[in-house]
Amino acid sequence: MTTVNTIPETALAWHRDGRGAVLATVIETWGSAPRRVGAQLVVSGAGEIEGSVSGGCVEGAVIVEALEALEEGAARELEFGVSDQDAFAVGLACGGTIRVLVEPVGKVLPEALLAGLCAERAARRAVAYVVDLDSGARRLDSTGHETRFRMDRSGFEEESRTFVAIHNPPLRLIVVGAVHIAQALVPMAKIAGYDPAIVDPRETFGADSRFPGETLLNDWPDEAVEKLGLDGRTALVLLTHDPKLDDPALELALRSDCFYIGALGSTRTHAKRVARLTEAGFSETEIARIHGPVGLDIGASGPSEIAVSILAEMTRVLRKGA
């Protein structure tokens, strides 16, 4: 399974069990900084840590500052220059600079606000944590940052000291059809940060031996898709070629907020699919959400290259919205 970031949840748990907790967040970077803006580290009052704000070269200093900030009950802004020598030690080609915001939970970052953030994350709802570094005002936004949500891009609002930390639900990929393309697509998708699930009622195809260690559902696709759920951070890819399997899941997807719907098949096969969906009452606009034939036209040959084309198209839709 894809590793899921649980830093805010850990911070809340440590605070509530009396250990104390400080969140350290990368708020700005220059050069070859080891971690992107929004990366987080949580430090307990006992010096325990989870997460990271660099490749390991500044964590020690951040922990010291975090413990002091916890005792003082005030936020801190830190700036670190990563030298070329230190950068080389953590696998970077050259040095960089990072700025880190340190926020003790409770006195600076209200427990109720952190709990609200964790609740939104648990419900798979995109949320932005917004902090004005001059006034100290903090809030959660579910709207108003559409480009940042789509790009997974935390950062400062233009010409301001307002920092926006984006918390998107983990990306998911639901593949209907445990075929050869799925065997190539699933590991590629995991590398790209997706949590995949494979659906196929045909147990010969959807077998553990063909997808070792993966989430497999041998249910009918519409039942499985309903069970898994479709939201704005989920992609659905249909690979069976069989309308009996594809169409029920496809109909659910067209009524959902999933960001990508792809269906395997030739242009002729897709035309028949469009006709069936039109007959079922779907509009031209709704049907146009389907990427069929699936994948970018890169002249792909064979399951692995088709998988590359599908993942590339998913990425384009996720990041560019089309």
N, C-alpha and C positions, 0 to 999 in steps of 0.2 A: 504494500500500500504506500501511497505517497505520504511523506512526512507532513503533518499538519502543525502549523505554528500555534502553540498554546501559551505564549508569554503572558498576555493579559489575564488569562484564567489562572495561571500560576501565581501572578502578582496578587490577585484577589484572594486566593486560597491562603497564601503566606500571610497576608495582612490580617485575614479573619482568624487565623489560628494563633495570632499574637506574636509571630516571628518578626513582623515588620517587613515592608517591601518597598523597593524603589524601582521605578521604570526608567531605563535609559534608552533614548531614541535618537537615531541618527537623523539630524534635521537638515544637514547640508553637506555636500562633498565637493572637492575639487581634485582633479588629477585622477590617478588610479586608486581611488579609495576602495578598500576591500569589500565593503558592504554597501548596498544601495540605501538611498534615503528611505526612512521608515523602518529600517531594521532595528530590532529591539533586544535588550538584555534586561533581565530582572535580577535584582540583588536582594537577598534577605538580610535581616538585621544580624544574622549570624555569619554573613559573608558567603552564603550559598548562591550559586548563579545558574541561570538557564538562558540560552540564546547567546547572541554575540552582536557587537557593534563594529568589529573589525576582524581581521584574520587572526587575532590573538595578541597583536602588538600593543594595544592600548587598554585592554580589559583590566589589567591590574590597577592602572591609574583611575579608571572609571569606578571600580569597586571601592577604592579609598574615598573618592569624592562622593559616591552614593551613600556610604555609611556616615560620612560627615553631614551630608544633606539631610539624612534621616534624623540624626540627632538634633540638628538645627531646625528642622521642620520647614525648609525653604527650598525652592527650585534652584537649579544651577545650569548655566550654559558653559560647556567646555569646548575647547578647540585643541585639536591635536594635529601636528604635522608628522606624517609617516615618512621617515627618511628612506632614501634609496636602499640603504643597507637593511633596515628593518623590513622594508617592502619585499626585498628579495627573499628574506627569511620566511615570509608568509606566502611566497609564490607569485608575487607581483612583478611586472616588468619594470615599474618605476614607482616613485613615491606619490603621496597624495596628502590631502588635508581633510579632516572630518570635523564637524561640529556635532556635539551630543547634548541633548536636553535631558537633565536628570530631575525626576519628579517623585518625591516621596508620596506613597499612597496614604490617604487620610488627611494630612495637613495641607497638602498641595493639590493632589489629584483626589477629589472626593470619592469615598468608597461607593456612594450611590451612583456616581457617574461611571466609574469603572464597572460596577455591576450591570449597569444599563448597556455598556459596550459589550460585555460578555454575553448578555441575554440576546442582543442583536446577532452576534456571531453564532450563537447556538441555534438560532432560528434561521440561519443561512440568509440573513438580510444584509446587504451592503450598507456600511455605515462609515461616516467620517468623524474622527475625533479632531476637534478644532480648538486651538489654543492661541490666544493673543499674548505674545511674550512680553508686551509692554504693560498691559492692564492685568494680566493673570486670569482673564475670563476664559472659561472652558465650557464646551458644549459638544453635543452629538448632533450631526446632520445626516439625514437620510436622503436629502435631495440637494440640488444646487452645485454639485461637483461631478456632473455627468462625464465630462472628458477624463477627469482624474479616475473615476470609477472604471471607465472602459480601459484606460491605459495602465491601471494599477499604479498610479503615480502619486506618491506623497510629495509634499513640498510646500514652500512658502507661496502665499498669494502674491501676485505681482505688486511690487513697490509697497510692501507691507511687512509687518513683523508677525503676521498671522500664519501659523503653521497648520497644515492639514495632513493628518495621518489617515490614509485610506485602509480600511479593513474590509476586504472583499471575502465572500465565502470561497473556500477552496474550489478550484475548477474540477468538474466531473465530466466523464465521458461514458455514455451508455452506448454499447455496441450491440445491435440486434443481428445475430448471425455469427456463430462461432466458426467462421471459415478461415482460409489461409490468410486473407488480407487482415483479418482480426488478429491473427497470431503475430503479424508484423506491426500492426497499428498500436496494439496495447502497450508493448514495452516502449515504443517511441513516445506515446502520449504520456507515460509515466515520467520519462526524462524531461518532458516539457511542462511537468507540474500538474498533470491531471490525475484524478483518482478514478480508475476505470472500473466498469462493471460489464460483464458479458452476459447476454441473454440469448438462450436458444433452448426451446423445449425438446429438441432432438438430442438426447443424452449422449449419443455417439459423437456428435460434434462438440457439445458443451461439456466435455469431460475434463476432469482435473489433470489428466495426463497430457492434455493438449494445452492447458493454461495453468500450469502449476503455480499455486499460491495466489491465484487471482480470485476476485469475487465473481462467482458463477451462479446464474439463476436459470434453472431448467423449467421455467414457467412460460406460459403464453406471453408474448411480448407486451400486449396491452396491460395484462395483470402485473407483469414485472415493472413496467415503466410507471404504472400508477403507484406501485409500492415504493419504488426508488424516488419518485418525484422529479418534476422538471421545473427548473427555475432559470433565472438570467445568467447563471454561471455554469449551466449544463449544456453539453453538446450531445446530440443524438445522431448516430450513424447507423443506417440500415443496409445490411449487406447480404440479405438472404435471397434476393431476386423473386421471392415467393409472396404474392399479394396477400395470401392468407395470413402470413406472419408479419409482413411489413405494414400493411394498410391500417390495422387497428392501432398500432403504436404511432403511426404517422398522423392519424386523426387526433390522437391525444396531444401530440407535439404541436400541431397547428393551432390548438386552443390553449397553448401554454406560453410561457415567457422564455423558453430555452433559446439561447443565443444562436445556435447553429443546428440546422437539420440537413443532413446529407443522405442521399439514397443512391445506391449502386444501380447501374443499368445503362443500356445504350440510350441514345436519343429516342429511338423508337419505343423502347420500354418505358421511358419517362413520359412520352406522349400518352401512352395507354394509362399510366398512373394518373396523369393530369385529368384525363377523361373520367376515370373512376371517381376521383375526388370532386370533380365538378358535379357529377351525377349525385354525389353524396351531399351536395349543398355548400361546398366550400367556395369562397370567392376567388377571383383571379389574383387579388392581392395576397390572400392567405396562402394560396398554392405557390405563389412566387417566392415564398420564404424557403422553399425546398431547393437545395443545391443538387441538381440532377441533370446529367450524370455527375456523380460526386467527385470532388477534388478539382484542383487547378489543372488546366490543360498544359501539362509539361511533357506530353508524349510518353507518359509512364508505361512501362512494360513489366508485367509480373507483379505479384502481391506486394513486395517491399516498396517498389517505386510508387504503386498506387497508394499505399499507406502514407508515403512521404507527401504525395499530392493532397491527400485528405487533411493531414495535419497542417500543411501549409495554408490550405483554404480556411480551416478552422481558426488559425492564428490571424489571418487577414480579417475575417469577420469579427473576431473578438476585439482586435486592436483598432480597426478602421470602421467597424460598423457596417461593412458591406462586402 
